[in-house]
Amino acid sequence: MSRSIKKLTGLVAATFTPLTAEGELNLSVIGPYIEYLIENQNVKSVFINGTTGEGCSLTVDERKQLAAAWCQHGKGKLEQVIVHVGCMSIKDSQELARHAASIGADGIAVISPSYFKPVNADALRLFIKEVSTFAPDLPMYYYHIPSMTGVAFDAADVLNGIEQVIPSFQGVKYTGTDLRDLGQCVCYSQSHNWSVLFGVDEQLLGALVLGVHGAVGSTYNYLGCIVNKMLAAFDNGNHMQTRALQFEFMEVITFAKNLGFDVSLNKQVMSEVSGLAMGPPRLPLLPCPVSKAQAIAQKVKDFSQGH
Ligand SMILES: CC(=O)N[C@@H]([C@@H](O)[C@H](O)[C@H](O)CO)[C@@H](O)CC(=O)C(=O)O
């Protein structure tokens, strides 16, 4: 890689994709969205076109437009814009990787293809490598999310030896609950100065203890401020406060899950809490009842105001 690497750490918001009522991209929201994240949540890095952003439901052209808008509006304001480029077709992923490099993104990430699945970690490494060659100067992150892709072999197996085939490899975004595998990813990453970012927001404390370098998640869009307090308490060795915040956080997520928390409901919660118009989800996700989103938003606000 020809340029120096900014290590990805701290909280990263997995952003929602604002749509109009008619289901088209609503790029006018991106500028105010960035202001909201920085000023209200103290969150300065974003992960776009991922799960929360319904990236796999967008066209390649829409993904490019969105990535360009985030990079353009975020320039000089955001610390890092990471663009998820995972697709079913490697050609589409390569094109998105090339595009991300051309617009000044700070990094790219890929999930495993999930229709034709790689048979083993070697095949997945090869896929990631062939995408990375279209943006050889951009840090590449493997996005491990077996609950969505159904590709469940250990992320640590994917990392093993990857530096030999992908010079730009820079870490893993780990959305899974296997702490043994996560721990092995952290351990392997140490000698390469890679970042391991955790993606199960309600279990972050367990991952922090294992030494992850940050977290990428949907709830940091509207609870980033509180989780930043939790990270500070953790760094200061204040275990009681860290645990108390994590427990309260878990309570909010449990409440949300009992109401059927998914990307659709989450998106509406974001609209309710932030006042930004995120719009509906895209099919096959269905719009959710606003009353459920309002009930969760109230819990989020109570939690935020209580600290
Ligand atoms: C399966 C899923 O959507 N997980 C979320 C979490 O932030 C999740 O919404 C949160 O932990 C609440 O369960 C993130 O890991 C997803 C993410 O980072 C992304 O949008 O790419």
The ligand as an ORCA input file, in Angstrom:
! r2SCAN-3c Opt
* xyz 0 1
  C     -27.305     -8.343     12.211
  C     -27.157     -6.854     12.341
  O     -27.861     -6.118     11.690
  N     -26.225     -6.430     13.185
  C     -25.946     -5.016     13.364
  C     -25.958     -4.665     14.830
  O     -25.615     -3.322     15.001
  C     -27.360     -4.913     15.412
  O     -28.292     -4.108     14.737
  C     -27.370     -4.595     16.893
  O     -26.398     -5.348     17.557
  C     -28.759     -4.849     17.499
  O     -29.011     -6.232     17.586
  C     -24.586     -4.665     12.773
  O     -23.620     -5.611     13.107
  C     -24.727     -4.573     11.268
  C     -23.723     -3.722     10.648
  O     -22.728     -3.376     11.211
  C     -23.974     -3.294      9.280
  O     -24.939     -2.583      9.080
  O     -23.245     -3.681      8.396
*
